[in-house]
Structures are given as structure tokens and as C-alpha cells.
Amino acid sequence: MKRFMAWSMTIFFSILLIAGLSFIGYYVVEIYPARDELNASAAKYVNDKSQTVLLNRLMSATYPDDHYYHHVTRIMSYKYLSGERQTTLRRITREGLWSLWLKMLYSREEMGSIWLSHIYLGRTDDNNAIYGIENGAGSLFSTALSDLSCEQLAELIIIPQSPSYYKLGSERLSARTKRLLPVCGDYEQPK
């Protein structure tokens, strides 16, 4: 019986060691090469400026369940797949590992910043995809992000839920934006 217990414990700790080394190996192979871009994206919208604070409040009001954690995980795992097709189980495993590492490495605000830098906001009239809130401000409102009103910022936060459903100027987007306007509070548009 003692031999069996010793053998069982050896196998258990061997499996645990292999799993731990695999998890760390995944970081080195998949996550580490993307860290520079992720860090730049994470720092972009993490500050005390009134517009950044408003963006975080709008995101929290629109996506109260940290929806953007899942969204960022999918964006990053797709971005670094290098165009290879993967089976569902492999994709889910990869997204799960990305999610674990991202949650360990970045705060909620940093994840929101990454999300803002990479969100899909639809297509331009020339059929070019619009990614990122800054590109969205330029493409959809023909102005810099820093010059947007609260209503326009709210629209940029709502559109990623369904860019074809919440088209700019639609009644659906207007109705949804009106529900978010109380979040703006005393925000003053930059001059």
C-alpha cells in the first residue's frame, strides 16, 4: 500500500509539474512576443484625464460583466494565430490560456484600454474595416478622439456590440445612446 501511495504521489506531482511548465511555456511562446503591443495598448487609456474616466464609466455601464475581457482574449488569440485554422477545442483552449494570462498580467482598466485600442467598429464607405476607438473617431466623426462629445463617445462604446445593427445615425443607436447619457454627468467636452 505504501508503494502504491508513493507511486500515486509521484505521478500526481509529475503531472502537476508538467502542467505548470506547459503553462509557463505557453507564456514564453504565445504571450511574451505580444507584450510590447499589449503594454502600449494597455497604457493608452489608463490615466486621470476626464475623457478617459468617462470612457471607463461608459464601458462599465454598457458592459457591466467585463465583456471586454472575453473580447480582448478573442482579438489577441486571433491576431496571433498567424492565419492558421484551428479546431474548436484547440481554439477554446488557446482562448482560455490567453484569458488566464491576460487576467493575471493586466488590471480591469488596462484590459479596457486594450479593448478600446482593438475594437471593431464596422466599415467605412470604401469597405475598409475600422479598428480602435481613435480610428473610429476619425472615420465615423471626422475628428480627433479628444474632440468628441459625450454622446459621440457613448456611440463609439455601443457600436462594437453589433456594428451592423447600431449604424451611425440609426434610431437604435440614438435610443441606446440616450440611456447612457446620464453616465456623462458633468463631463465637459474638450475645447
C-alpha positions in Angstrom: 0.0 0.0 0.0 2.9 2.4 0.8 4.4 1.7 -2.6 1.1 2.5 -4.3 0.8 5.8 -2.4 4.3 6.8 -3.2 3.8 5.9 -6.9 0.5 7.8 -6.9 2.1 10.9 -5.4 5.0 10.7 -7.8 2.6 10.6 -10.8 0.4 13.4 -9.4 3.3 15.7 -8.8 4.8 14.9 -12.2 1.5 15.8 -13.9 1.3 19.0 -11.9 4.9 19.9 -12.8 4.3 19.2 -16.5 1.1 21.3 -16.4 2.9 24.2 -14.7 5.8 24.1 -17.1 3.4 23.9 -20.1 1.5 27.0 -18.7 4.8 28.9 -18.4 6.0 27.6 -21.8 2.7 28.9 -23.3 3.5 32.4 -22.0 7.0 32.3 -23.4 5.8 31.2 -26.9 2.5 33.0 -27.3 2.1 35.8 -24.8 5.6 37.3 -24.4 6.1 38.1 -28.1 2.9 40.2 -27.9 3.7 42.0 -24.6 5.1 45.2 -26.2 2.0 45.8 -28.2 -0.3 44.8 -25.3 1.6 47.1 -22.9 1.4 50.0 -25.3 -2.4 49.4 -25.8 -2.9 48.9 -22.0 -1.3 52.2 -21.1 -3.0 54.3 -23.8 -6.3 54.9 -21.9 -5.2 54.5 -18.3 -4.9 57.9 -16.8 -6.9 60.5 -14.9 -8.0 62.6 -17.8 -11.7 63.4 -17.8 -12.3 61.7 -21.1 -10.6 58.5 -20.1 -12.6 58.4 -16.8 -15.7 58.9 -18.9 -14.8 56.1 -21.3 -14.3 53.8 -18.4 -17.7 54.7 -16.9 -19.4 54.3 -20.3 -17.8 50.9 -20.7 -18.8 49.8 -17.2 -22.4 50.9 -17.9 -22.5 49.2 -21.3 -20.6 46.0 -20.4 -21.1 45.5 -16.6 -20.0 41.9 -16.7 -16.4 42.6 -18.0 -17.5 41.6 -21.5 -14.3 43.1 -22.9 -12.1 40.6 -21.1 -13.6 37.9 -23.4 -13.5 40.2 -26.4 -9.8 41.2 -25.8 -8.9 37.5 -25.4 -10.6 36.6 -28.7 -8.9 39.5 -30.6 -5.5 38.7 -29.3 -5.7 35.0 -29.9 -7.0 35.5 -33.4 -4.4 38.2 -34.1 -1.5 35.9 -33.2 -2.9 32.7 -34.8 -0.9 33.7 -37.9 -3.7 32.8 -40.2 -3.9 29.2 -39.3 -7.2 27.4 -39.0 -7.8 25.7 -35.7 -10.3 23.1 -34.4 -12.9 24.3 -31.9 -11.2 22.5 -29.0 -7.8 24.0 -29.8 -9.3 27.5 -30.3 -11.2 27.3 -27.0 -8.1 26.0 -25.2 -6.0 28.8 -26.7 -8.5 31.5 -25.8 -8.7 30.1 -22.2 -5.0 30.3 -21.8 -4.9 33.8 -23.2 -7.7 34.8 -20.8 -5.8 33.4 -17.8 -2.6 35.2 -18.7 -4.3 38.4 -19.6 -6.2 38.5 -16.3 -3.0 37.8 -14.4 -1.0 40.4 -16.2 -3.4 43.3 -16.6 -5.9 45.2 -14.4 -9.5 45.8 -15.4 -8.7 49.4 -16.6 -5.7 48.1 -18.7 -7.9 45.4 -20.2 -10.5 48.1 -21.1 -7.7 50.2 -22.7 -6.6 47.2 -24.8 -10.2 46.7 -25.8 -10.6 50.3 -26.8 -7.4 50.1 -28.9 -8.6 47.0 -30.8 -12.4 47.1 -31.0 -14.1 46.6 -34.4 -16.4 49.5 -35.3 -17.7 48.4 -38.7 -16.6 49.5 -42.2 -16.1 52.8 -44.0 -17.9 53.7 -47.2 -14.8 52.3 -49.0 -15.3 49.0 -47.3 -12.2 49.3 -45.1 -12.5 47.9 -41.6 -12.3 50.3 -38.6 -10.4 49.1 -35.6 -9.8 51.1 -32.4 -11.6 54.0 -30.9 -9.2 56.6 -32.3 -9.6 55.3 -35.8 -13.3 55.2 -35.2 -13.4 58.9 -34.1 -11.6 59.8 -37.3 -13.6 57.6 -39.7 -17.0 58.0 -38.2 -17.0 61.5 -36.9 -14.1 63.1 -38.9 -12.5 64.4 -35.8 -9.9 63.5 -33.2 -10.9 61.4 -30.3 -10.1 64.3 -27.9 -12.7 66.5 -29.6 -15.7 64.1 -29.3 -18.7 65.0 -27.2 -20.1 62.6 -24.5 -22.8 61.4 -26.9 -20.3 60.6 -29.6 -18.1 58.7 -27.1 -21.1 56.7 -25.9 -21.9 55.8 -29.6 -18.3 54.6 -30.0 -18.7 52.4 -27.0 -22.1 51.0 -28.1 -21.3 50.3 -31.8 -18.9 47.3 -31.1 -21.8 45.3 -29.7 -23.2 45.0 -33.3 -21.7 47.4 -35.8 -24.3 46.5 -38.5 -27.2 46.8 -36.0 -26.0 50.1 -34.4 -25.1 52.0 -37.6 -24.2 55.6 -37.0 -27.3 57.8 -37.3 -29.8 54.9 -36.7 -32.7 55.2 -34.3 -31.5 52.1 -32.5 -28.1 53.8 -31.7 -29.8 57.0 -30.7 -32.2 55.3 -28.3 -29.3 53.3 -26.8 -27.1 56.4 -26.5 -29.9 58.3 -24.7 -29.9 55.6 -22.0 -26.2 56.2 -21.4 -26.2 60.0 -21.3 -26.8 60.1 -17.5 -23.4 58.4 -17.1 -21.8 61.5 -18.6 -22.7 63.6 -15.6 -20.6 66.8 -15.6 -18.3 65.9 -18.4 -17.2 68.9 -20.3 -16.2 68.5 -23.9 -12.6 69.4 -24.5 -12.2 72.7 -26.4 
